C-alpha cells in the first residue's frame, strides 16, 4: 500500500512529465551543424540551477544565427521552468514602440 507522501511524490512526478510532454519545441528550420560548442558555453553562463533571475544578451549583425542559438537554448532548458515563452525579433518589435512589444509578449504568454 502506498502512503500519502509516496502518493504525493508520484503525483509530482506525473505532473512534471505531463508538463514536459505538452511543450512544443520551437521550430529550428533545419538541422544545426557546429552549434554544440556555442550551446555549451551559453548554458554554462545561464546556470539554470541557481534560483535567481539572470539575463544573457546575444548581439551581432543580422544573419549570423542569434535567433537560431536562442531557440536552441530555449528548447533545451525551457522544460526546467514552470512557464516559458520565446519572444523573437525584439529589435524589430521595439522599433514600433515598447508598448507594442509588451502587448505582443503578454499575448504569447
Secondary structure by P-SEA (a helix, b strand, c coil): cccaaaaaaaaaaaaaaaaaaaccccccccccccaaaaaaaaaaaacccccbbbbbbbbbcccccaaaaaaaaaaaccccccccccccaaaaaaaacaaaaaaaaaaac
